[in-house]
Amino acid sequence: MSTVLKCICLAILSYAIPCGALRADQRLFIASPGQPAVIYSCSLTLESGEFGPLQVAAENVHTEFLVVHPKLPVLYAITNETAPGDQSVRGGVRAYRIHRDTGKLEEISRVSTQESQGTTHLAVNSSGTALGVCHYNGRGSCVLSLNPDGSLQKEIALYVHQGKSVTDRQDKPHPHGVAFDLSGTVLCVADLGNDHVEVLHLRSKSELVRTSFWSAKPGAGPRHVSFHPGGKWLYSINELDSTLAVLAYDAAKRQLTEADVVKTLPDDFQGENTTSEVVVHPDGKFLFAANRGHDSTAVFAIDNATGRVRFVEREPTQGKHPRFVGLDPTGKVYLAANRFSGNVVSFHVDDHTGMLTPSGHKLIVAEPMCVAFVP
């Protein structure tokens, strides 16, 4: 099994199925950027947290992050593609039709994003009309329009980031994570290199402009951002100083205002740590932040009136270097992908407190990179 699972990246994806229709077993698509580079699939039983057997879903695709269309059975994967014209290898995206019952993927389109290699993260807006992408090494973020069948249009709206900050890793922009607001026309981008969360407005299919930005503490290094389901708050996980920022979002003005910043680590921790992911529970009551080094999930309760967070617990991820964490669409099962120890661990989520309890089930993989579900 270790040979088949070399260099795996797990992505748990969801598309719009009513909660009552969600299956007891949900399918996972697992992307492996190793040799050979493939996407696998397996099932997850929500009641027990047990993982099913793996199978190859798509061959010959090198990817480290996946996301699914909110309304259609379509999967998107960040890749590197040959650019038209000069034939250079640049960032890109591929779209796949999901055949859920068989676990197979059928490629329906691919597009070069015209930026340098280093495609890092992607997100789909809630209407399923646009796909946001950022490039850690290329300095740019872009939006691609989507066709009614979920396939990718070739026209790109590109914004090129500027600036730098105070640490060795911040000598230039490094766009790392993206999230759309509820309107689907504003893309918030966490830029680790310039210590900003950029607020970008999609004015047309070919025009993406910055309307404002939030400045983190110098050296904080924003990595990923996640909106509260109500759309009033955005949460930024800051990789370099292990903090979580609570940002109030004014949709009319397209502006972010800092409401609070809290630590993800205990005060007495002296080791090295970087944060990786921030996840908001579907009902908006809880937030989960992953620590790499301390190897834990910091669980917070969210105040429904202010968006601020209250610390609940830190639960060990039962592995080393949790690069990604995620929740199934019901919010009942939480997964931690521990990259350096090569396992993905499932936890049950307490509906009342948000506390995590290990299910006792683990998926043995090599370098799992990210995690999510397909209903």
LINTAWO-V522183 format. One record per residue. N is the residue number from 1. RES is the residue in three letters. SS is DSSP state (2 for helix, 1 for strand, 0 for the rest). D_CENTER is the distance of its C-alpha to the mean C-alpha in whole Angstrom. Layout:
<<N RES SS D_CENTER> <N RES SS D_CENTER>>
This chain:
<<1 MET 0 26> <2 SER 0 25> <3 THR 0 26> <4 VAL 0 24> <5 LEU 0 21> <6 LYS 0 21> <7 CYS 0 18> <8 ILE 1 16> <9 CYS 1 12> <10 LEU 1 11> <11 ALA 1 9> <12 ILE 0 10> <13 LEU 0 10> <14 SER 0 12> <15 TYR 0 15> <16 ALA 0 18> <17 ILE 0 20> <18 PRO 0 22> <19 CYS 2 22> <20 GLY 2 25> <21 ALA 2 24> <22 LEU 0 22> <23 ARG 0 23> <24 ALA 0 24> <25 ASP 1 22> <26 GLN 1 19> <27 ARG 1 18> <28 LEU 1 15> <29 PHE 1 14> <30 ILE 1 14> <31 ALA 1 14> <32 SER 1 16> <33 PRO 0 17> <34 GLY 0 20> <35 GLN 0 23> <36 PRO 0 24> <37 ALA 0 20> <38 VAL 1 19> <39 ILE 1 17> <40 TYR 1 18> <41 SER 1 18> <42 CYS 1 20> <43 SER 1 20> <44 LEU 1 19> <45 THR 1 22> <46 LEU 0 21> <47 GLU 0 24> <48 SER 0 25> <49 GLY 0 21> <50 GLU 1 23> <51 PHE 1 21> <52 GLY 0 23> <53 PRO 0 24> <54 LEU 0 22> <55 GLN 1 23> <56 VAL 1 22> <57 ALA 1 21> <58 ALA 1 21> <59 GLU 1 22> <60 ASN 0 22> <61 VAL 0 19> <62 HIS 0 17> <63 THR 0 13> <64 GLU 0 10> <65 PHE 0 7> <66 LEU 1 8> <67 VAL 1 8> <68 VAL 1 11> <69 HIS 0 14> <70 PRO 0 14> <71 LYS 0 18> <72 LEU 0 19> <73 PRO 0 18> <74 VAL 1 17> <75 LEU 1 14> <76 TYR 1 12> <77 ALA 1 12> <78 ILE 1 12> <79 THR 1 15> <80 ASN 1 18> <81 GLU 1 21> <82 THR 1 25> <83 ALA 0 25> <84 PRO 0 28> <85 GLY 0 31> <86 ASP 0 31> <87 GLN 0 29> <88 SER 0 27> <89 VAL 1 24> <90 ARG 1 21> <91 GLY 1 17> <92 GLY 1 17> <93 VAL 1 15> <94 ARG 1 17> <95 ALA 1 17> <96 TYR 1 18> <97 ARG 1 20> <98 ILE 1 19> <99 HIS 1 22> <100 ARG 0 21> <101 ASP 0 25> <102 THR 0 25> <103 GLY 0 22> <104 LYS 1 22> <105 LEU 1 20> <106 GLU 1 22> <107 GLU 1 21> <108 ILE 1 22> <109 SER 1 22> <110 ARG 1 20> <111 VAL 1 20> <112 SER 1 20> <113 THR 0 19> <114 GLN 0 22> <115 GLU 0 20> <116 SER 0 20> <117 GLN 0 18> <118 GLY 0 15> <119 THR 1 13> <120 THR 1 9> <121 HIS 1 7> <122 LEU 1 7> <123 ALA 1 8> <124 VAL 1 11> <125 ASN 0 13> <126 SER 0 15> <127 SER 0 18> <128 GLY 0 17> <129 THR 0 18> <130 ALA 1 16> <131 LEU 1 13> <132 GLY 1 12> <133 VAL 1 11> <134 CYS 1 11> <135 HIS 1 14> <136 TYR 0 14> <137 ASN 0 17> <138 GLY 0 18> <139 ARG 0 18> <140 GLY 1 17> <141 SER 1 15> <142 CYS 1 16> <143 VAL 1 16> <144 LEU 1 17> <145 SER 1 19> <146 LEU 1 19> <147 ASN 0 23> <148 PRO 0 24> <149 ASP 0 23> <150 GLY 0 19> <151 SER 0 20> <152 LEU 1 20> <153 GLN 1 22> <154 LYS 1 23> <155 GLU 1 24> <156 ILE 1 21> <157 ALA 1 21> <158 LEU 1 20> <159 TYR 1 20> <160 VAL 1 21> <161 HIS 0 20> <162 GLN 0 23> <163 GLY 0 24> <164 LYS 0 23> <165 SER 0 24> <166 VAL 0 26> <167 THR 0 24> <168 ASP 2 25> <169 ARG 2 21> <170 GLN 2 21> <171 ASP 0 24> <172 LYS 0 22> <173 PRO 0 19> <174 HIS 0 16> <175 PRO 1 13> <176 HIS 1 10> <177 GLY 1 7> <178 VAL 1 8> <179 ALA 1 9> <180 PHE 1 12> <181 ASP 0 15> <182 LEU 0 17> <183 SER 0 19> <184 GLY 0 17> <185 THR 0 19> <186 VAL 1 17> <187 LEU 1 14> <188 CYS 1 13> <189 VAL 1 12> <190 ALA 1 12> <191 ASP 1 14> <192 LEU 0 15> <193 GLY 0 18> <194 ASN 0 20> <195 ASP 0 19> <196 HIS 1 18> <197 VAL 1 15> <198 GLU 1 17> <199 VAL 1 18> <200 LEU 1 18> <201 HIS 1 20> <202 LEU 1 20> <203 ARG 1 24> <204 SER 1 25> <205 LYS 0 23> <206 SER 0 24> <207 GLU 1 24> <208 LEU 1 21> <209 VAL 1 23> <210 ARG 1 22> <211 THR 1 23> <212 SER 1 22> <213 PHE 1 20> <214 TRP 1 20> <215 SER 1 21> <216 ALA 0 20> <217 LYS 0 23> <218 PRO 0 24> <219 GLY 0 22> <220 ALA 0 19> <221 GLY 0 16> <222 PRO 1 13> <223 ARG 1 10> <224 HIS 1 7> <225 VAL 1 8> <226 SER 1 9> <227 PHE 1 12> <228 HIS 0 14> <229 PRO 0 15> <230 GLY 0 19> <231 GLY 0 17> <232 LYS 0 19> <233 TRP 1 17> <234 LEU 1 14> <235 TYR 1 13> <236 SER 1 12> <237 ILE 1 12> <238 ASN 1 14> <239 GLU 0 14> <240 LEU 0 18> <241 ASP 0 20> <242 SER 0 17> <243 THR 1 17> <244 LEU 1 16> <245 ALA 1 17> <246 VAL 1 18> <247 LEU 1 18> <248 ALA 1 20> <249 TYR 1 20> <250 ASP 1 23> <251 ALA 0 22> <252 ALA 0 25> <253 LYS 0 26> <254 ARG 0 22> <255 GLN 1 22> <256 LEU 1 20> <257 THR 1 22> <258 GLU 1 22> <259 ALA 1 23> <260 ASP 1 22> <261 VAL 1 21> <262 VAL 1 21> <263 LYS 1 21> <264 THR 0 18> <265 LEU 0 21> <266 PRO 0 25> <267 ASP 0 27> <268 ASP 0 29> <269 PHE 0 26> <270 GLN 0 28> <271 GLY 0 26> <272 GLU 0 23> <273 ASN 0 19> <274 THR 1 16> <275 THR 1 13> <276 SER 1 10> <277 GLU 1 7> <278 VAL 1 8> <279 VAL 1 9> <280 VAL 1 11> <281 HIS 0 14> <282 PRO 0 15> <283 ASP 0 18> <284 GLY 0 17> <285 LYS 0 19> <286 PHE 1 17> <287 LEU 1 14> <288 PHE 1 13> <289 ALA 1 12> <290 ALA 1 12> <291 ASN 1 15> <292 ARG 1 16> <293 GLY 0 20> <294 HIS 0 20> <295 ASP 0 18> <296 SER 1 18> <297 THR 1 16> <298 ALA 1 17> <299 VAL 1 18> <300 PHE 1 19> <301 ALA 1 20> <302 ILE 1 20> <303 ASP 0 23> <304 ASN 0 23> <305 ALA 0 26> <306 THR 0 24> <307 GLY 0 21> <308 ARG 0 21> <309 VAL 1 20> <310 ARG 1 23> <311 PHE 1 22> <312 VAL 1 23> <313 GLU 1 22> <314 ARG 1 21> <315 GLU 1 20> <316 PRO 1 20> <317 THR 0 18> <318 GLN 0 21> <319 GLY 0 20> <320 LYS 0 19> <321 HIS 0 16> <322 PRO 1 13> <323 ARG 1 10> <324 PHE 1 8> <325 VAL 1 9> <326 GLY 1 8> <327 LEU 1 11> <328 ASP 0 13> <329 PRO 0 14> <330 THR 0 17> <331 GLY 0 16> <332 LYS 0 18> <333 VAL 1 17> <334 TYR 1 14> <335 LEU 1 13> <336 ALA 1 13> <337 ALA 1 12> <338 ASN 1 15> <339 ARG 0 15> <340 PHE 0 19> <341 SER 0 20> <342 GLY 0 19> <343 ASN 1 18> <344 VAL 1 16> <345 VAL 1 17> <346 SER 1 18> <347 PHE 1 19> <348 HIS 1 20> <349 VAL 1 19> <350 ASP 0 23> <351 ASP 0 23> <352 HIS 0 25> <353 THR 0 24> <354 GLY 0 20> <355 MET 0 21> <356 LEU 1 20> <357 THR 1 23> <358 PRO 1 22> <359 SER 1 23> <360 GLY 1 25> <361 HIS 1 23> <362 LYS 1 21> <363 LEU 1 20> <364 ILE 1 21> <365 VAL 0 19> <366 ALA 0 19> <367 GLU 0 16> <368 PRO 0 13> <369 MET 0 10> <370 CYS 0 7> <371 VAL 0 8> <372 ALA 0 9> <373 PHE 0 12> <374 VAL 1 15> <375 PRO 0 17>>
